[in-house]
Amino acid sequence: MAGLQIKDVFREARLFTSRSIAIGLIMLALVSVLLVRLYFLQVVEYERYSTLSTKNRISLVPIPPVRGLIFDRNGVPLAQNVPSSTLEIIPDHVEDMDALLNELGQLVQLSRSDIKLFRRNLKRNAGFKSIVLRSQLSDEEAGRFAVNSYRFKGVELSARLERHYPLRESGAHVMGYVGRISPRDLEKIDENQYRGINFLGKLGIESYYEDALRGSSGVKQVETNAHGRVVRTVSSTPSQPGKNLYLTIDSRLQAVAEKAMAGRRGAVVAIEPSSGEVLTFASTPTYDPNPFVLGIDSESYGLLRDSLDRPLLNRALRGRYAPGSTIKPFMGMAGIEFGRSPVNKVFCPGFYTLTKGGHRYRCWKHSGHGSMDMHDSIVQSCDVYFYDLARSLGIERIHDYLDEFGFGQKTGIDMHGESAALLPSREWKRGARDEPWYPGETVIAGIGQGYMLATPLQLASATSALANGGIRMRPHFLLAEQDPMDNQVIAANPREVMPIVSNSEVIPLIKDAMVDVTSGARGTARRIGAGSPYSIAAKTGTAQVIGIKQNEKYNEAEIDERHRDHALFIAYAPADNPRIAVAVIVENGGHGGSTAGPIARQVMDYYLLGKEPEA
Amino acid sequence: MSRRQPFSIDWVLLSGLLTLSIISLFLLYSAGDQDMDLLLRQSVRMGLAFAVMFFVASIKPEKLMRWTPWLYGIGLLLLILVLAAGVIGKGAQRWIDLGVIRFQPSEMMKLAVPMMVAWVMVKQPMPARLGTVILGFIVVLVPTVLIIKQPDLGTSLLIAGSGVVVIFLAGMSWRLIMVLAGLAAAAAPLGWYLLHDYQRQRIMTLIDPWSDPLGSGYHTIQSAIAVGSGGLYGKGWLNGSQSQLDFIPERSTDFIFAVFSEEFGFIGSVLLLLVYLFIVGRSLFIAMEAKETYTRLLCGSLAVTFAIYVFVNIGMVTGILPVVGVPLPLISYGGTSMVSLMAGFGILMSAHANRWFMH
């Protein structure tokens, strides 16, 4: 019994040992599998996993630069950056957008237009980019959201600097505005320069000087945890702020001009003749650019766009108007240049005909001026004299001469979208209309009618060249740039001299005539010059809006307001030492001397005398 | 005659276990966001587990053998009770609430099943005959099915494994093993249909975790990134970015090896595996030394089961096995599995104290 027992025990022990060895080998095999796997992950594939781990951990956060500020020539701020609490949503992180908006609506005020705008942006933008839902939250709203933020995945409260135009409507057509970068903008810009930047200049100075104002983005390497929270900053390259700009605009003068234009459509452009600095660049009606910064809602935009007064049109830059009689001083200069003696007289019977008994080109004074020389015909704005002068010059010489004053071409001002308007010629007409030039068209070109069109800016620039003794300076808005890093101010855009337009004898002659426009007994703007302590060289103009049939009388009272003539006025002062040249256009304003002239006078009075216009 | 020792301690095995405990505390400090409270709680559990081990070590193997059918019977009853009235935790019924502590009967079965199988096996001389083998399988199958019902497939498979190991050690014929293996392979497709959806998903995820990197593949991918980015030397203690920045889910419990591997690298991982191998080797050695066949079978099973835990957990973390809820023995945070494991080591120590060669 005992022997059997012992034998069993030994046999069982041997069996157990062999089985244990078998199982031990299996386990060693399994451990080898683990070792091979670990070797594969940690040694062979180390680089790959290390990269993945870094990607998990490190994200690059762009630091947007601070956009440059814009001031007027006296340091009055025109564009600022104001801090604003903003609610932004990253759509990819939101499961149920409707529910989210509903709940958010209970914490902060969300207007219908906020939500509409947000939904529009939602459709346009990539899901991983944050979209602004509301900005300029009140402290109370921001606080309420902050306390409840854990409930809103994908929603972030951020403090941003927002562009603000403190003067609102005033000067809006100069400033333009910044707006959110749209998909269409993305096709044009280098996205590397816009890391972390959501806005760009869309119009005006904001657009033209975008590169200077923008600055350059910095970048921050941050460590984030699995929930996307930033744990610490690893490294950072600071952003470079954009340049501050000082404009040539005098914002108070601008306000005076806009106030004088209140309720009227038109433009006032004032230039310092010796430098080409644009002092005032008013286009009325104007609009408030501030709502455009965050995206204007479609209703408000529709109102602006569809308004008959077209407030969004930059009339000073793009408005094309027949210059009317304001062209006469330039025509006179052309005449002298091409050999007409200024003392030569032309008899004005009240009309002019090319052939005997042919079409009658009327003088505005139907009874006729009688015998007129150049001086008198400028002072009294005799049309017949200039009909005759134009015909004797011919359209080609008119074109070539006015071209030197900048008519029919862009002035090259530092703003996008300028219109070249139109200085007609035979060549132009053949190209554009496929028609020959008719002699009658030359005749009416003599009084700035017909095809000839000019922008208020062109008129002001030409007047300013006249005031500057025939030397045309390129009109410009930029006075100086300031680097906010060292506060160094660099005067920008050195005054660029355009070609000399005339010999020196002709200028005083024309100036005398223009002075008599405001001071002569028969001057068309003698009311404008009345009581002025400085002498004003000016020319009135009236541009026809609708054609008047032969033998029909123009009756201002009977004609619909929008079909009335445009009133024009160009002037510079003081006549002997010009410091300001002005062009005023009042759409449907009637006669230039009575409507546009007083506006120019108010602008000059304020600029030269510091005199506030009477309320 | 053998004398009952006042302290039945195998210092060799104990040194291995203490090494793991120390590693565990350092690792939990890193994985648990340097939370001293968490460390304290785990230390208390460890103390409790070691106390259980010493207590079990003082019980003679003969006594254990006598208690075996009772333990197994009570375990079965509790499993049925759990199914009837258990507390639902994490979507499965696994717990019994005893008021003071909550208790998982399946943990008890981790010991009771191999004990019962060994108890059945030793009724007949080795190698085990077919009848005994069948009886052994029945003993394994009943609790396994009950635990699958909870449902807890991972634990049930590990428990079944611990029982089957006993049958294998008892000398089940190789021919029978081949036949069973063949049958199991043939039944595998059928098994696919018996799996829950989430279980199938886990297997699919294992094959291609990148098909759903933020969903079902997230655990596997992030832990592979942690392990892989650890490299040869590791990122250093407390410096694992995957671990410290919350990229590894369950990093104090089931995925703690990912933390270890990220911070201590390939070299650290090999050393840790060596510690485990040392413990398993020592345990197998103790089993071979054991006086009684019952003790031998039981100790062998405990050693192998311990090794399987390690393999399954590390296999899961390194992405060669599907995600199953198996902690890394003696290192993961948590108490329940530690107590049953340490009770097992208590049995081993008792066996060592009463070993064959002492006669």
Interface residues (C-beta under 8 A of the other chain):
Chain A: D8 V9 R11 E12 A13 L15 F16 T17 R19 S20 I23 G24 M27 L30 V31 V33 L34 L35 R37 L38 Y39 L41 Q42 V43 E45 Y46 R48 Y49 S50 L52 S53 T54 N56 R57 E223 T224 N225 A226 H227 V231
Chain B: P125 M126 P127 V165 F168 L169 G171 Q222 A224 I225 A226 V227 G228 S229 G230 G231 L232 S241 Q242 L245 D246 F247 S261 G265 F266 S269 V270 L273 L277 V280 G281 L284 A287 M288 T293 R296 L297 G300 V304 A307 F311 I314 G315 T318 G319 I320 W356
